[in-house]
Amino acid sequence: MICKDYKGESISRLGMGNMRLPTVAGAGRGAPIDFDKAAEIIDYAMKNGITYFDTAYVYAGSEDFLGKVLPKYDRSSFKLATKYMAGANPDFKAVFEEQLKRLNTDYIDFYLMHGIMNEDGIQSYVGRGCLEYFLEQKAKGRIKNLGFSSHAPIPVLEKMIAAHDWDFAQIQLNYLDWTMQDAKGQYEVLTKAGIPVIVMEPVRGGRLASLSPKADAVLKEAHPDWSIASWAFRWLLRLDNVQVILSGMSSMEQIQDNVKTFDVGGPLSDEDAAILEKACDMFRGEINVPCTGCRYCCDDCPMSIEIPKVMEIYNKMKLDGPMQIFGLFGMNPGPKDCVGCGACASHCPQGIQIPEIMAELKAQLEKMPPMPMGPRP
């Protein structure tokens, strides 16, 4: 496992994200974590040198799960990262104590103010005693490193940086967002400030695990033995200020492929980076909305629409043609039920104008003939 020095300690470059752990099959929406399958993944991670485990207060069941599966390992052999989200519970003191109990630990190695998106988000952490409290916990040794995660534009990011001498920051960073979401600018601002970067969404919630048939073919021709996802990790290894690259691995196949990448792989060569850029340009021209499936848009939807599923079908339409819209037939509630309130868009880290897309899909659905009966060829 490739590792990197952080303040005199060796930490794996690949980190285990725990937001997308396998869930119990057939249990429906909000299904609990499948403990046995998830524990198998964690055990494989530990056996193969992954030492950084990321979770959050709002990742349903994740902290409790890690608190049960990790204590069998020497506490000094891994790093725990978790997050406090002000919008989930304003009582930061109670949340922190609850997190320690959930995780079955006396301290958190990497603690984050979660999900900075705008200036109001900054104030919810640094303007009401929250930052001061976590600094007290750091002084007591209950927090080893204090940072934040951000989906904010650069002016907001700069204000957050100025609020404190942070130990690290976590941002969405991948080769597609390097220009599409100005991840390049965010990375450079943090690097200039001397703040180590933890990467989230390196494969964009799985979006970069397969691009498009044409783009994938370009990459496979260059390296037939590499998975498409591995290109994203190798591209990130070119960035010197990246400390840990998180991957939300939800199956043994995913973690095995990622471990292989970080065991025998290295940064992309300049030649391979040029090939990836070519494939990315092809892909960028074919996709439309950069949804990562984070589900931040869902909680406040008054109609309980499965928005990420709608976005997935919308992108398939753009890639594979209008027949993909049949995936929306029978979705209840669906785009036809959208009231255009905008609650979803206000929570979208990607800035997607979801109501406009819903309106577009609703109009297209109204023009479509009735769904064919019986099996389609």
N, C-alpha and C positions, 0 to 999 in steps of 0.2 A: 504493500500500500504506500503510495506516494504521500509523504508528510511534509509539513512546513513548520518552521520555528515561529512560535508566538510567545513573546516575552519569556524566552528561555525554555519553553515547553514545546514538545513535538506534537502536532495535531494533524490528523488525517485531512488530506485535501478534499476527500469525499465525505460529506456529512449525511446522516440519515434523517430525512424529514419524516415527521410522523402525523401529517395531516391526512394522508391518503392510505392509511393502513387497510388491509383487507377486512371486509365486514361479513357478517353472517349472511350466507346466501338465502334469498327468498324472504328476507325479513322486511323488505320494502324500504321506503325513505326513512332515514334516521336509524338504520340498522346498527346494532352494536358491533364493536370490533370483534372479529373472529380471533379469539385469544390464541389458539394453537397455531394458526397460520401466521399471525403477526409475530408471535414469539419465535417461530422458526426463522423468520426474516431477521429479527434482532440478534438471535444467536449466530446466524451466518455473518452478520455485520461484525460482531465482536470477534469471531473466529478469524475474520479476514482483515482485521486491522482498522476498521472504522471506529473512531474514538469520539465523534461529535454527534450528539443526538438532540434534535430540535423539535420542540413542541410549543404549545401555547394554551393559555387558560380557556380559549374559545374553541380549541380542537376537541370536539366531543369525545370523551372517554380516553383521550390520548395520554394525558398526564397520569391518570389512574393506572392505565395499562403499563406505562414505563415504570411507575412506582412498584409494580408487582414483578416485572420481568428483569429489571436491571440490578436489584439488590444482591443477586447471587454472584455478581461480579465485583471485584475490588473497586471501591468508589474512586480510587486514584487512577483507574485504568480508562476512564471515559469522562467526557465533558457533557454536562447537561445545559441546554439552552431552552429558556421558556420566556413567555411574554405576558405583559399586562396590557389589556385594551380598556381604555377609560370608558368607552361607550358600552361595554358589557356589564361593568359594575363600577360605580364611582368610588367604592370603598377600597382603595388600593391597599390599605393595611390588612384588611380581612382577606383580600384576594391573595396577597403574598403568603400569609400564614397558611391559607388553604392549599396553595401550590406546594409548599414544603411538605405538607402532610400527604397530598396526592402523590408526589414524586418520591416520598419516603426517603427524604434526604435532609441534611442540616444546612446545605448551601446550594446555590445555583452558580454555575461557572460563568454563564453568559446570560444576562438578564436584559430584556428589551422593552422599551416603550413601543407599543405595537401599532403599526399602521398609520404613520404620519402622512396625511394627504393635503392638508391646508393649514393656514395659520390658526384656525380655531383648534385644530388637532394639537398644535404646539402648546397652546394655552391650557389645554386639558391636562397636560403633563407637567409643564414648567411654571404654571401660574397659580397653582392651588396647593402647594406643599408636597405634591407627588414626588418630584425630583429630589427634594430635600430628604424625604423619607427614605427613598431608595439609596441615597448617598449615605445615610445613617446605617443602613443595612450593610452597605459595602464596607464601611468603617469597622463594623462588627464581624466581618468575614463571612456574612451570610450571602453576599453577592461578591463574586470575584471580579467580574468585568461588567460594566454597565454601558448599554448602547441603545439603539433604536432601529426599527424597521421603517422603511419609507417607500411610498408610491408618489411622493410629492414632486411637483415641478421644481426646477433648480432654485428660483428665488426663495421658495419655502424651505427647501433643503438647506440653503445657506443660512437661513435664520435658525434652523434647528441646530446646525453645527455650531453657531455662535453662542447658543444657550448654555453650553457646557463643554468641558474637555472630555469628549467621549472616548471610550476604549475601542469601540468598533461600531459599524453600521451595516445593516442588511438591506440590500436593494434588489429589485428585479433586474437581472442582467443576462442577456443572451445575444447571440449574433444578429437575430432579427430585430430586437429592440434597441440595438446599438445606435441605430439611426431612427427607427420608427417611433420609439418612445424617448429618444435622447438619453438613453442609458449611458452613452459615451460621455455626455456632459456631466451626468450625475457621478459617474466613476471618477472623472477627472477632478471634480470639486472635492470629493472625499479624499482622493489621493493627495491633492495639494494641501489639504488640511492635516495630512498625516494620520488619517483614520483608516485602519484596516477594513477591508470589505468582505462581508459574508454574502454569498450569492443565493438568492431564491429564484425559482422559476428558470433554471438554466435550460430546460427543455420546454419551457412555456406551457406547463401543465400537460405535457405530452404532445403538444402541437408540433414540436420539432423532432418527434420520434419517427415521423414519416411526413415528408413535405408534400410532394405531388409525384405522380409517376415519372414525369420528365425530370424533375429535380433530383429525385431519388436515384434515377438511372445514372446521372452525372456523378454522384458520389460513389455509387457502387462500382462504377467503371474504374474509378481511381483506387479504391480500396475495397475489394469484394468481401474481405473478412471483417470489416468494421460495420457495426450497426449504424443506422442513420443517427440515432441518439448520441452515439459516442463522439460524433463530429462536434456536437455542441459543447461537450465537456472538454475536449481537446482544444477547442477554440478559446475557452475561458482560461485554460492553463497558460496561455500566452500573456495574460495580464498579471504583472508582478505584484500588484497590491491586492489581488484576490487571495484570501486566506483559506476559506472553506467554501466548497460548492455543494449546496444542499440538493438532494434528490428525494422526492416523495415516493419511495419505492413500495409498491403495493403487491408485488409478486416475487417469487423466487427467481423467475426468469429475468426480471428487471435488475435485481440486486446482483445476480451473477454476471450479467453483462456489464454493469457499472464497475464492479470490482475488477473484472478483467481489464477494463479501460484504464483504471487507476493503478493497476499492478504493472502492466507492461506498456502502457501508453505514455505519451509525453505531449508537450505542446505541438500544435500543428506547425509544420514547416511553412515557410512563406509560399511555397508552391501549392501546398494543400489549402492554405488560407485563401488563395486566389480561386481555387476550384470551388471552395465552399461559398465564396462571394458570388460566383457565377450561378450556382444552384439556388442561392438565396434570392438573387435578383429574379430568377425564373419564378420561384415560389411567391415572392412578394407581389408579383404581377397577377397572381391567380387568387390570392386570398382577399378577404374583405374586412372582417372584423376580428380583432386580436383577443377574443375571449379565452381566458385560461381556465374557466370552470371553477373559480374560487368561491362562487355562490354568495358573495357579499350582497349581490343584487336581490337575492330571493327573500330574505327575512321580512322585509317591509313591503313586499308586493301584496296589495290588498286582494288580488285575485289568485294568489298562490301559483303563479305560472312557473313552470320549470324553465327559467330563462336560459341557463347554459345549454340545455337540450335544444331550445329554439335556435340559439346562436350556432350550435353545431350543425344543425340542418341548413341554416342559412349559408354557412360557409360551404357545405357540400353542394348546395345549389350553385354557388359561384364557381366551384371547381368542376362539378360533374354534370351540370345542366339542370334545367327546370323540373325534370321528373323527380328530383330529390324532394320537392315540396310535398310529395305524397307522404313523406315522413311526418308531416304535421296533421294529416287527417287522423281523426280519432284522438288527438291530443286535447284533453279536457281537464283543466282550462288550457287555452292556447292563445296564439296571437289575436284571434277573433274576440277574445274576452278582455284584451288590454284596454284600460281606461285612460292611458296616456298621462298618468299622474306625475311621472318623472322620479318617483322614489328610487327606482332601480338605478337610474343614471347617476343620481347623487352619491351612490355608494360604489360605483364602478371604478376600480383602480386604473383601468385602461382608458377611461374617458369615453366609452362607447355610448353613442346616443341611442339607447335601447328603444325608447318610444317611437323614434322615427323608423327603426327597422321593423318593429311590430306593426306599425301602420302600413309599411310597404308590403309585408307579408300578408296582412289582412286583406289588402286590396288585391293581391295576386290570388289568394285563396277564393275570393269572391268571383274571380274571373274563370277559375278552373271548373272543368266539367265534373260531374259526380265521380267519386272514386270508383274505378272499375271493380266489379264484383268477381269473386273467384280468384284463382291463382294467376299471377302475371308471368309472362315468359321471362 
